[in-house]
Amino acid sequence: MSEVVKVDKQLARRAFDRAAQSYDEAAVLQRQVNLNLLERFDYINFIPESILDIGAGTGFATYALHKRFPKAKVTALDIASSMLAVAQSRLPLMSKLKKKISFVNAEAECLPFADNSMDLIYSNLTLQWVSSLDVALRECRRVLKPGGMLLFSTFGPDTLKELRQSWQAVDQYSHVNDFIDMHDVGDAMMRAQFAEPVMDVENFTLTYSDVYKLMHDLKAIGAHNVTSQRAKGLTGKAHFKQLEQHYETFRLQGVLPASYEVVYGHAWLPVQEIEKHNSEVSISFDSISRGKDKR
């Protein structure tokens, strides 16, 4: 597994908090991936009673999960309290949903829930923001009930490859978040002792008139550079000009592409087999001999 630049968790929290009001307008790809992920329930015979939506953001998936599983209790969890405030504002004041939907401000790597308390953990494009995927998956395993399911999407390493390559031609700093390869995600699921992991990849391309509109959209959804190895000072105009020149080499049919590699995955928590303590029966050698004599 190649080294991945770590996410600065505090910076990520602040970025998503600031993006709460602009997120929905700019999150075109995130909504589409969410819809694709939700469609997977059409092929999975599973009716959960308790659901945890990790990285709920402004609540798109939270309310969709409730609509699909109206009898289930859904918990929306996000690191950014401002995102949750937007999600919660969509809950009608006197709605019966208040008994079915709750909101929790917490991190994926430290879930504030009891062991074996959730039937389904759902997470759309969130696991790429954790500091340790292994820790987050172990927490998911701890919280899931035996027989429960983890269903998620995350970004793969080809995400924003044009922007990454363009910045690499400008300076040595990390300007674009690193993302984990599908096979490494699968290995992490196995280390967390999930069963029957299923993984696949889908590629998307968004197009822009210039690189500045791309960076504006990334900032609007809180997905700009939050790595620990980013440049600490302001990036000068000269560097942005160089970035623009390098990104122009990717222009095709009048537009600039922004690639996204989306990794989908689901797995189950093995059902714990109840150990059967059979009582031991001792048979003496003499008894066996007498039995043989009788035949």
Rosetta silent file (secondary structure, phi, psi, omega in degrees, C-alpha in Angstrom):
SEQUENCE: MSEVVKVDKQLARRAFDRAAQSYDEAAVLQRQVNLNLLERFDYINFIPESILDIGAGTGFATYALHKRFPKAKVTALDIASSMLAVAQSRLPLMSKLKKKISFVNAEAECLPFADNSMDLIYSNLTLQWVSSLDVALRECRRVLKPGGMLLFSTFGPDTLKELRQSWQAVDQYSHVNDFIDMHDVGDAMMRAQFAEPVMDVENFTLTYSDVYKLMHDLKAIGAHNVTSQRAKGLTGKAHFKQLEQHYETFRLQGVLPASYEVVYGHAWLPVQEIEKHNSEVSISFDSISRGKDKR
SCORE:     score description
SCORE:     0.000 S_00000001
   1 L     0.000  123.822 -179.923    0.000    0.000    0.000 S_00000001
   2 L   -70.493  154.021 -178.101    1.503    3.346   -1.043 S_00000001
   3 L   -68.832  134.597 -179.868    1.856    6.093    1.522 S_00000001
   4 L  -111.764  132.847  178.469   -1.141    8.392    1.690 S_00000001
   5 L   -66.398  130.579 -174.135   -0.837   11.997    2.855 S_00000001
   6 L   -71.129  148.160  175.254   -2.774   12.347    6.095 S_00000001
   7 E   -82.812  135.233  172.430   -5.909   14.449    6.432 S_00000001
   8 L   -82.809  104.430 -171.310   -5.776   17.342    8.900 S_00000001
   9 H   -61.744  -40.689  179.889   -8.969   16.571   10.822 S_00000001
  10 H   -66.155  -40.081  177.655   -9.414   20.033   12.329 S_00000001
  11 H   -65.299  -39.847  178.202   -8.948   21.686    8.942 S_00000001
  12 H   -62.518  -43.179  179.300  -11.451   19.270    7.388 S_00000001
  13 H   -60.891  -44.658 -179.853  -14.018   20.071   10.081 S_00000001
  14 H   -65.757  -38.771 -179.451  -13.641   23.818    9.525 S_00000001
  15 H   -62.811  -44.454 -179.516  -13.823   23.408    5.747 S_00000001
  16 H   -72.909  -32.618  174.980  -17.095   21.476    5.894 S_00000001
  17 H   -61.747  -45.253 -179.089  -18.557   23.827    8.475 S_00000001
  18 H   -67.595  -26.606 -175.703  -17.897   26.796    6.194 S_00000001
  19 L   -88.247    0.370 -172.457  -19.349   24.935    3.199 S_00000001
  20 L   -56.342  -41.393 -176.335  -22.682   24.065    4.830 S_00000001
  21 L   -80.218  -23.419 -177.925  -24.677   26.789    3.080 S_00000001
  22 L  -100.466   -8.149 -170.564  -23.082   26.349   -0.349 S_00000001
  23 H   -59.142  -52.962 -171.089  -22.799   22.545   -0.352 S_00000001
  24 H   -60.232  -37.608 -178.298  -26.091   21.505   -1.944 S_00000001
  25 H   -68.062  -33.828 -175.533  -25.772   23.774   -4.966 S_00000001
  26 H   -95.107  -15.471 -171.439  -22.274   22.544   -5.815 S_00000001
  27 L   -85.178   54.708 -178.836  -22.548   18.860   -4.807 S_00000001
  28 H   -66.001  -49.013 -179.502  -23.759   17.552   -8.173 S_00000001
  29 H   -65.058  -42.260 -178.477  -21.447   14.537   -8.217 S_00000001
  30 H   -60.258  -39.542  177.676  -22.074   13.722   -4.557 S_00000001
  31 H   -65.578  -42.745 -178.736  -25.837   13.555   -5.153 S_00000001
  32 H   -65.048  -42.603  178.943  -25.430   11.286   -8.179 S_00000001
  33 H   -64.901  -37.940  176.077  -23.126    8.901   -6.333 S_00000001
  34 H   -59.230  -45.327  178.902  -25.596    8.890   -3.440 S_00000001
  35 H   -62.609  -41.418  178.777  -28.402    7.891   -5.803 S_00000001
  36 H   -63.294  -39.475 -179.461  -26.229    5.148   -7.290 S_00000001
  37 H   -68.916  -41.606  179.001  -25.395    3.845   -3.832 S_00000001
  38 H   -64.170  -32.861  179.695  -29.036    3.880   -2.717 S_00000001
  39 H   -61.918  -22.286 -177.886  -30.019    1.910   -5.836 S_00000001
  40 H   -65.510  -20.863  175.936  -27.984   -1.020   -4.550 S_00000001
  41 H   -68.118  -17.987  177.244  -30.725   -1.755   -2.076 S_00000001
  42 H   -65.023  -22.208 -175.313  -32.834   -2.819   -5.076 S_00000001
  43 H  -114.175    3.984 -178.827  -30.617   -5.917   -5.328 S_00000001
  44 L  -118.366  119.322 -179.073  -29.965   -6.582   -1.637 S_00000001
  45 L   -83.801   88.056 -174.345  -32.631   -8.355    0.400 S_00000001
  46 L  -153.194  124.067 -179.818  -32.093   -6.546    3.675 S_00000001
  47 L  -119.779   96.137 -177.918  -34.514   -4.604    5.895 S_00000001
  48 L   -78.925  151.375  174.674  -32.624   -2.787    8.685 S_00000001
  49 L  -101.529  -22.074  178.286  -34.282   -1.508   11.854 S_00000001
  50 E  -135.882  129.167 -173.730  -31.423    0.804   12.853 S_00000001
  51 E  -128.568  135.494  173.492  -29.314    2.799   10.372 S_00000001
  52 E  -114.915  121.712  177.379  -26.236    4.976   10.841 S_00000001
  53 E  -101.551  101.114 -177.998  -25.468    7.470    8.056 S_00000001
  54 E   -86.478  125.464 -175.780  -21.786    8.401    8.464 S_00000001
  55 L    78.422   45.940 -173.175  -20.907   11.691    6.819 S_00000001
  56 L   -66.844  -24.373  179.436  -24.546   12.676    6.494 S_00000001
  57 L    59.186 -129.166 -178.378  -23.755   16.248    5.479 S_00000001
  58 L   -87.473    9.112  168.927  -26.920   18.188    4.724 S_00000001
  59 L    95.829    9.888 -178.214  -29.091   15.085    5.005 S_00000001
  60 H   -56.281  -52.720 -178.304  -29.718   13.971    1.415 S_00000001
  61 H   -73.033  -33.566 -178.906  -29.090   10.293    2.140 S_00000001
  62 H   -56.308  -49.451 -178.939  -30.528   10.450    5.658 S_00000001
  63 H   -73.189  -31.257  176.428  -33.984   11.351    4.422 S_00000001
  64 H   -67.518  -38.624  177.891  -33.710    8.991    1.436 S_00000001
  65 H   -65.620  -39.667  177.136  -32.846    6.128    3.788 S_00000001
  66 H   -64.112  -40.265 -179.993  -35.857    6.951    5.949 S_00000001
  67 H   -63.464  -38.874 -179.209  -38.109    6.991    2.877 S_00000001
  68 H   -74.821  -36.392 -178.870  -36.829    3.577    1.791 S_00000001
  69 L  -124.303   72.475 -172.023  -36.963    2.081    5.302 S_00000001
  70 L   -62.540  -21.503 -179.458  -39.765    4.022    7.055 S_00000001
  71 L   -87.826   -8.907 -176.185  -39.854    1.727   10.096 S_00000001
  72 L   -84.877  152.000  170.787  -36.135    2.107   10.777 S_00000001
  73 E   -91.775  125.535 -175.467  -34.514    4.570   13.147 S_00000001
  74 E  -112.043  129.809  176.761  -31.936    6.622   11.222 S_00000001
  75 E  -113.405  121.411  177.825  -29.016    8.425   12.854 S_00000001
  76 E   -94.391  121.483 -179.396  -27.237   11.128   10.841 S_00000001
  77 E  -120.296  135.002  176.923  -23.603   11.595   11.900 S_00000001
  78 E  -151.474  150.386  178.637  -21.209   14.236   10.652 S_00000001
  79 L   -72.881  -24.036 -175.691  -17.977   15.872   11.766 S_00000001
  80 L  -102.036  114.623 -178.608  -19.332   19.336   10.839 S_00000001
  81 H   -65.291  -31.176  179.741  -22.044   20.681   13.126 S_00000001
  82 H   -67.894  -35.066  175.511  -23.055   23.305   10.548 S_00000001
  83 H   -62.829  -46.030 -179.902  -23.804   20.575    8.006 S_00000001
  84 H   -64.113  -33.360  178.482  -26.016   18.802   10.538 S_00000001
  85 H   -63.374  -39.261  176.497  -27.788   22.075   11.325 S_00000001
  86 H   -65.257  -44.640  179.195  -28.790   22.366    7.664 S_00000001
  87 H   -60.857  -43.685 -177.428  -29.950   18.736    7.645 S_00000001
  88 H   -69.093  -29.665  179.825  -31.937   19.219   10.842 S_00000001
  89 H   -66.302  -17.279  179.484  -33.577   22.397    9.534 S_00000001
  90 L   -85.199   -3.641  179.458  -35.302   20.271    6.908 S_00000001
  91 L   -87.387  114.632  179.974  -37.138   18.338    9.583 S_00000001
  92 L   -53.750  144.679 -172.081  -40.641   19.832    9.956 S_00000001
  93 L   -55.291  -44.508 -175.808  -41.249   21.238   13.431 S_00000001
  94 L  -105.174   20.456 -173.981  -44.094   18.895   14.369 S_00000001
  95 L   -70.189  144.116  173.815  -43.004   15.994   12.195 S_00000001
  96 H   -67.461  -14.747 -179.701  -43.325   12.397   13.352 S_00000001
  97 H   -64.507  -19.413 -178.977  -39.848   11.963   11.869 S_00000001
  98 H   -59.751  -26.109  177.731  -38.393   13.411   15.060 S_00000001
  99 H   -84.010  -14.602 -175.206  -38.877    9.999   16.624 S_00000001
 100 L  -107.992  -22.361 -176.111  -37.223    8.278   13.672 S_00000001
 101 E  -123.835  130.136  177.058  -34.307   10.583   12.764 S_00000001
 102 E  -129.141  161.166 -174.096  -31.582   11.867   15.087 S_00000001
 103 E  -127.480  130.244 -176.068  -28.454   13.957   14.494 S_00000001
 104 E  -131.993  125.811  177.179  -25.024   13.389   16.061 S_00000001
 105 E   -91.775  104.378 -176.488  -21.909   15.553   15.702 S_00000001
 106 L  -161.971  174.912 -178.892  -18.989   13.095   15.887 S_00000001
 107 E  -102.147  151.655  179.066  -16.146   11.466   13.955 S_00000001
 108 L   -65.164  -25.569 -177.543  -16.179    8.209   12.016 S_00000001
 109 L   -87.672   -1.171  178.110  -13.106    7.050   13.918 S_00000001
 110 E  -148.338   75.340 -174.414  -14.775    7.448   17.299 S_00000001
 111 L   -76.476  125.249 -177.036  -18.433    6.493   17.002 S_00000001
 112 L   -85.295   53.655 -177.693  -20.436    7.360   20.129 S_00000001
 113 L  -133.704  155.867 -178.947  -22.627    4.268   19.966 S_00000001
 114 L   -70.531  157.832  173.979  -22.806    0.989   21.827 S_00000001
 115 L   -59.280  144.471  173.686  -21.359   -2.226   20.462 S_00000001
 116 L    53.940   46.473 -175.255  -23.709   -4.197   18.188 S_00000001
 117 L  -112.570   -9.198 -176.486  -26.242   -1.359   18.003 S_00000001
 118 E  -124.566  139.990  174.816  -26.761   -0.790   14.237 S_00000001
 119 E   -82.720  -35.403 -176.000  -28.128   -3.036   11.476 S_00000001
 120 E  -136.684  131.839  168.295  -26.805   -0.879    8.632 S_00000001
 121 E  -113.868  122.929 -177.492  -23.964    1.599    8.330 S_00000001
 122 E  -117.267  135.654 -179.484  -24.221    3.750    5.215 S_00000001
 123 E  -149.954  116.192 -178.842  -21.535    6.193    4.142 S_00000001
 124 E  -106.176  116.237  174.208  -21.397    8.186    0.923 S_00000001
 125 L    49.324   52.169  179.837  -18.075    9.787   -0.075 S_00000001
 126 L  -127.196  -35.738 -173.445  -16.861   10.232    3.489 S_00000001
 127 H   -62.181  -19.084  177.517  -14.259    7.581    4.281 S_00000001
 128 H   -71.271  -12.244 -178.767  -11.654    9.439    2.196 S_00000001
 129 H   -97.064   -1.295 -179.676  -11.662   12.175    4.859 S_00000001
 130 L   -80.652  154.664  178.197  -10.738    9.970    7.825 S_00000001
 131 L   -75.115  -33.869 -179.904   -7.203    9.985    9.240 S_00000001
 132 L  -138.100  111.776  178.381   -7.114    6.185    9.495 S_00000001
 133 H   -63.558  -38.074  179.693   -9.316    3.943    7.364 S_00000001
 134 H   -60.045  -44.509 -179.882   -8.406    0.945    9.542 S_00000001
 135 H   -64.777  -44.162 -179.448   -9.632    2.708   12.692 S_00000001
 136 H   -62.103  -41.527 -179.948  -12.855    3.847   11.010 S_00000001
 137 H   -69.689  -35.449  176.068  -13.617    0.344    9.727 S_00000001
 138 H   -64.685  -36.528  177.211  -12.919   -1.198   13.134 S_00000001
 139 H   -66.717  -40.398  176.808  -15.382    1.269   14.635 S_00000001
 140 H   -61.061  -43.874 -179.842  -17.973    0.314   12.033 S_00000001
 141 H   -63.266  -40.546 -179.819  -17.441   -3.344   12.851 S_00000001
 142 H   -62.447  -41.235 -173.620  -17.794   -2.673   16.580 S_00000001
 143 H   -80.093  -27.873 -179.148  -21.061   -0.791   16.174 S_00000001
 144 E   -69.939  146.240  172.235  -22.690   -3.185   13.695 S_00000001
 145 E   -77.854  153.172  172.521  -24.856   -6.022   14.894 S_00000001
 146 E   -54.179  130.615 -175.810  -23.921   -9.562   13.826 S_00000001
 147 E    88.185   -1.783  179.583  -25.372   -9.989   10.360 S_00000001
 148 E   -77.433  166.967 -174.512  -25.322   -6.212    9.801 S_00000001
 149 E  -124.569  142.918  169.874  -24.121   -4.534    6.618 S_00000001
 150 E  -108.508  125.491  178.977  -21.678   -1.768    5.724 S_00000001
 151 E  -128.812  125.217 -173.535  -22.460    0.031    2.455 S_00000001
 152 E  -151.432  165.938  166.867  -20.224    2.862    1.299 S_00000001
 153 E  -134.346  153.399  177.859  -18.608    4.851   -1.472 S_00000001
 154 E  -154.465  170.089 -179.822  -15.284    6.659   -1.428 S_00000001
 155 E   -91.037  141.189  175.572  -12.874    8.270   -3.868 S_00000001
 156 L   -95.206  174.615 -170.716  -10.082    6.344   -5.586 S_00000001
 157 L   -65.984  -18.748  178.054   -6.591    7.624   -6.514 S_00000001
 158 L   -81.552   -1.000  178.862   -7.499    8.856  -10.017 S_00000001
 159 L   -65.042  127.887  179.364   -9.806   11.461   -8.497 S_00000001
 160 L    57.563   35.637 -177.208   -8.749   14.985   -9.543 S_00000001
 161 H   -64.583  -32.102  179.265   -5.690   13.545  -11.289 S_00000001
 162 H   -67.420  -42.613  179.332   -5.515   16.510  -13.685 S_00000001
 163 H   -66.806  -40.832  179.800   -5.455   19.016  -10.833 S_00000001
 164 H   -62.873  -47.270 -179.096   -2.894   16.959   -8.913 S_00000001
 165 H   -64.232  -36.117  179.981   -0.551   16.650  -11.901 S_00000001
 166 H   -67.601  -41.100  177.484   -0.853   20.351  -12.659 S_00000001
 167 H   -67.757  -36.435  179.638    0.070   21.334   -9.103 S_00000001
 168 H   -62.716  -25.422  176.881    2.977   18.881   -9.097 S_00000001
 169 L   -79.445  -11.196 -176.766    4.423   20.820  -12.023 S_00000001
 170 L   -97.349  -50.189 -179.593    4.267   24.030   -9.950 S_00000001
 171 L  -153.339 -176.667 -173.955    5.758   23.132   -6.537 S_00000001
 172 L   -96.244    0.497 -176.874    6.501   20.284   -4.120 S_00000001
 173 L   -80.613  163.135  174.202    3.623   20.830   -1.707 S_00000001
 174 L   -85.807  117.832 -179.896    0.469   18.730   -1.376 S_00000001
 175 L  -112.842  -16.290 -177.326   -2.406   20.652   -2.970 S_00000001
 176 L  -127.805  135.631 -178.670   -4.854   17.802   -3.644 S_00000001
 177 L   -61.423  143.826  175.643   -6.053   15.221   -1.144 S_00000001
 178 L   -84.664  148.522  179.892   -4.756   11.671   -1.585 S_00000001
 179 L  -130.584  149.758 -170.959   -7.227    8.825   -2.078 S_00000001
 180 L   -90.578  139.633  178.848   -6.847    5.099   -1.422 S_00000001
 181 L   -64.251  148.063 -178.317   -6.861    2.430   -4.126 S_00000001
 182 H   -54.430  -41.786 -177.511   -9.838    0.055   -4.286 S_00000001
 183 H   -67.422  -34.140  177.396   -7.664   -2.975   -3.520 S_00000001
 184 H   -71.054  -34.190  174.504   -6.230   -1.273   -0.438 S_00000001
 185 H   -64.131  -43.679  177.816   -9.741   -0.465    0.744 S_00000001
 186 H   -61.213  -40.668  177.449  -10.640   -4.129    0.271 S_00000001
 187 H   -62.927  -39.752  178.659   -7.573   -5.191    2.251 S_00000001
 188 H   -64.222  -36.105  177.378   -8.571   -2.831    5.067 S_00000001
 189 H   -65.430  -37.888  178.168  -12.045   -4.412    5.130 S_00000001
 190 H   -68.447  -39.125  177.504  -10.470   -7.836    5.481 S_00000001
 191 H   -63.327  -32.098  177.527   -8.229   -6.610    8.311 S_00000001
 192 L   -81.079    0.225  174.886  -11.371   -5.341   10.047 S_00000001
 193 L    67.233   37.510  169.478  -12.782   -8.879    9.628 S_00000001
 194 L   -81.497  153.201 -177.798  -15.742   -8.022    7.445 S_00000001
 195 E  -107.787  150.036  174.210  -17.174  -10.907    5.453 S_00000001
 196 E    52.496   49.181  179.042  -18.010  -11.193    1.742 S_00000001
 197 E   -67.210  136.966  177.474  -16.655   -7.776    0.675 S_00000001
 198 E  -124.406  126.295 -176.252  -17.793   -6.663   -2.776 S_00000001
 199 E  -128.867  144.183  170.281  -15.981   -3.789   -4.490 S_00000001
 200 E  -154.646  167.690 -173.050  -16.341   -2.018   -7.828 S_00000001
 201 E  -127.893  143.552  173.889  -15.336    1.268   -9.448 S_00000001
 202 E  -133.320  136.725 -178.868  -17.133    3.863  -11.549 S_00000001
 203 E  -106.907  137.306  178.849  -15.457    6.801  -13.288 S_00000001
 204 E  -124.721  152.288  172.862  -16.990   10.243  -13.720 S_00000001
 205 E  -133.468  118.464  171.704  -15.775   13.350  -15.549 S_00000001
 206 E   -95.869  151.534 -178.149  -17.015   16.832  -14.728 S_00000001
 207 E  -122.155  147.414 -177.460  -16.135   19.661  -17.121 S_00000001
 208 E  -137.584  154.640  176.867  -15.237   23.282  -16.477 S_00000001
 209 L   -76.324  -30.745  176.717  -14.485   26.367  -18.527 S_00000001
 210 L  -153.912  165.919 -174.754  -11.409   27.102  -16.384 S_00000001
 211 H   -67.860  -25.993 -178.385   -9.526   25.711  -13.385 S_00000001
 212 H   -68.871  -32.721  177.263  -10.735   28.473  -11.074 S_00000001
 213 H   -69.727  -35.141  175.017  -14.352   27.324  -11.385 S_00000001
 214 H   -62.048  -49.465 -178.416  -13.242   23.815  -10.425 S_00000001
 215 H   -65.913  -31.576  175.405  -11.466   25.088   -7.319 S_00000001
 216 H   -63.523  -43.404  179.503  -14.482   27.250   -6.472 S_00000001
 217 H   -66.227  -39.085  178.039  -16.727   24.174   -6.537 S_00000001
 218 H   -61.825  -41.413  178.238  -14.290   22.193   -4.384 S_00000001
 219 H   -67.642  -36.405 -177.586  -14.314   24.970   -1.815 S_00000001
 220 H   -65.913  -26.070  178.159  -18.123   25.222   -1.996 S_00000001
 221 L  -103.058    3.443  178.750  -18.480   21.576   -0.901 S_00000001
 222 L    80.464   15.334 -172.716  -15.633   21.731    1.627 S_00000001
 223 L  -105.152   22.606  176.060  -13.459   19.387   -0.440 S_00000001
 224 L   -78.642 -176.319 -170.657  -10.436   21.595   -1.059 S_00000001
 225 L   -60.115  116.532  177.131   -6.971   20.708    0.222 S_00000001
 226 L  -126.505   29.673 -179.791   -7.067   19.518    3.849 S_00000001
 227 E   -83.002  154.853 -179.784   -3.824   17.502    3.904 S_00000001
 228 L   -71.769  -17.064 -177.914   -1.259   17.856    6.648 S_00000001
 229 L  -103.286   19.982  177.557    1.479   18.513    4.048 S_00000001
 230 L   -70.544  161.472  174.570   -0.206   21.488    2.397 S_00000001
 231 L   -67.406  134.182 -174.389    1.623   24.791    2.034 S_00000001
 232 L   -78.621  -29.320 -179.344    1.077   26.800    5.229 S_00000001
 233 L   -93.156 -176.905  177.846    1.085   30.241    3.617 S_00000001
 234 L   -74.682  141.417  177.162   -1.006   31.766    0.875 S_00000001
 235 L   -82.167  127.407 -174.884   -0.328   30.543   -2.634 S_00000001
 236 L   -72.992  164.661 -179.433    0.869   33.445   -4.784 S_00000001
 237 H   -62.119  -34.193 -178.943   -0.646   34.671   -8.030 S_00000001
 238 H   -63.578  -39.560  179.107    2.395   33.477   -9.969 S_00000001
 239 H   -67.484  -40.755  177.482    1.817   29.891   -8.800 S_00000001
 240 H   -63.519  -36.045  178.350   -1.873   30.047   -9.727 S_00000001
 241 H   -65.290  -41.193  176.597   -0.880   31.329  -13.169 S_00000001
 242 H   -64.322  -41.306  177.085    1.467   28.368  -13.596 S_00000001
 243 H   -57.722  -46.781 -179.359   -1.283   26.021  -12.424 S_00000001
 244 H   -59.260  -43.341 -179.051   -3.644   27.489  -15.009 S_00000001
 245 H   -63.912  -42.729 -179.519   -1.082   27.038  -17.788 S_00000001
 246 H   -69.436  -38.767 -179.085   -0.407   23.399  -16.885 S_00000001
 247 H   -67.046  -28.668  179.898   -4.102   22.540  -16.531 S_00000001
 248 H   -60.374  -23.406  179.886   -4.739   23.966  -19.992 S_00000001
 249 H   -67.333  -14.924  179.037   -2.822   21.019  -21.460 S_00000001
 250 H   -93.153   -4.071 -176.403   -5.809   18.833  -20.503 S_00000001
 251 L   -60.294  133.091 -178.436   -8.337   20.940  -22.401 S_00000001
 252 E  -141.597  126.895 -179.523  -10.415   18.826  -24.763 S_00000001
 253 L    53.187   39.508  172.655  -13.226   19.977  -27.042 S_00000001
 254 L    85.332    0.013 -178.579  -13.216   23.391  -25.429 S_00000001
 255 E  -132.386  159.310  176.816  -13.549   22.279  -21.781 S_00000001
 256 E   -99.640  129.313 -179.526  -11.302   21.216  -18.921 S_00000001
 257 E   -86.154  150.091  169.852  -11.977   17.766  -17.425 S_00000001
 258 E  -129.235  109.270 -175.018  -11.993   16.912  -13.720 S_00000001
 259 E   -83.983  143.838  174.719  -11.805   13.147  -13.221 S_00000001
 260 E  -134.329  126.131  174.793  -13.388   11.312  -10.311 S_00000001
 261 E  -104.600  114.917 -176.665  -12.836    7.651   -9.508 S_00000001
 262 E  -106.061  123.816  177.958  -15.612    6.401   -7.243 S_00000001
 263 E  -100.339  124.687  175.643  -15.130    3.174   -5.294 S_00000001
 264 E  -106.454  145.998  177.410  -18.265    1.379   -4.105 S_00000001
 265 E  -156.002  150.454  169.075  -18.205   -1.351   -1.508 S_00000001
 266 E  -148.777  153.888 -179.215  -20.344   -3.398    0.813 S_00000001
 267 E  -158.114  168.061 -175.988  -19.690   -6.171    3.272 S_00000001
 268 E  -118.198  151.270  170.866  -21.345   -8.007    6.139 S_00000001
 269 L   -88.150  123.005 -176.817  -20.498   -8.515    9.760 S_00000001
 270 L   -55.956  142.157  174.793  -20.309  -12.281   10.304 S_00000001
 271 L   -72.271  125.881 -178.920  -23.060  -13.763   12.438 S_00000001
 272 L   -71.907  121.117  179.120  -21.470  -14.876   15.687 S_00000001
 273 L   -76.870  132.660  178.094  -21.963  -18.581   16.095 S_00000001
 274 L   -74.842  123.883 -179.606  -23.171  -19.600   19.519 S_00000001
 275 L   -72.579  129.890  179.375  -20.727  -22.015   21.022 S_00000001
 276 L   -99.543  117.437 -178.977  -22.345  -25.245   22.026 S_00000001
 277 L   -95.007   90.505 -179.448  -20.834  -26.747   25.127 S_00000001
 278 L   -73.852  136.728  177.869  -21.672  -30.413   24.779 S_00000001
 279 L   -71.995  143.206 -178.603  -21.422  -32.413   27.961 S_00000001
 280 L   -85.840  139.039  177.129  -18.763  -35.083   27.905 S_00000001
 281 L  -113.962  122.182 -179.689  -19.753  -38.707   28.314 S_00000001
 282 L   -97.118  129.827  178.269  -17.123  -41.041   29.720 S_00000001
 283 L  -120.727  125.215 -177.458  -17.247  -44.669   28.751 S_00000001
 284 L   -73.791  154.347  177.769  -14.985  -47.087   30.505 S_00000001
 285 H   -60.262  -35.030 -179.505  -12.801  -49.541   28.639 S_00000001
 286 H   -64.234  -39.806 -179.654  -14.532  -52.345   30.476 S_00000001
 287 H   -62.486  -41.151  179.818  -17.954  -51.270   29.179 S_00000001
 288 H   -64.276  -41.185 -178.829  -16.675  -51.297   25.613 S_00000001
 289 H   -65.478  -41.228 -179.723  -15.211  -54.764   26.150 S_00000001
 290 H   -64.363  -36.865  179.872  -18.442  -56.100   27.612 S_00000001
 291 H   -62.410  -41.335  179.861  -20.343  -54.736   24.636 S_00000001
 292 H   -66.426  -36.432 -178.544  -18.076  -56.579   22.257 S_00000001
 293 H   -62.840  -35.569 -176.906  -18.467  -59.766   24.258 S_00000001
 294 H   -68.389  -27.730  179.330  -22.248  -59.620   23.880 S_00000001
 295 L   -77.482    0.000    0.000  -22.000  -59.577   20.104 S_00000001
